[in-house]
Amino acid sequence: MTTTGVCCGRCVTAAEANAAIRRHVAGRVVWPPEALAELDRLRAVWREAVRRELAAAA
């Protein structure tokens, strides 16, 4: 588990991943490389969750 509350992303919904992204960016004005890397990771988790949910709905 990371500080954003999302691990690998295999078991989170798109809504949960979106909430983690929102928590991560809330109030942030400085983006050190580690924060940008975590944002990229969270976005990948979100995209994967959306793919899973779309495939399940099809």
Stockholm file with secondary structure:
# STOCKHOLM 1.0

chainA/1-58         MTTTGVCCGRCVTAAEANAAIRRHVAGRVVWPPEALAELDRLRAVWREAVRRELAAAA
#=GR chainA/1-58 SS CCTTSCCSSTTCCHHHHHHHHHHHHTTCCCCCHHHHHHHHHHHHHHHHHHHHHHHHHC
#=GC SS_cons        CCTTSCCSSTTCCHHHHHHHHHHHHTTCCCCCHHHHHHHHHHHHHHHHHHHHHHHHHC
//
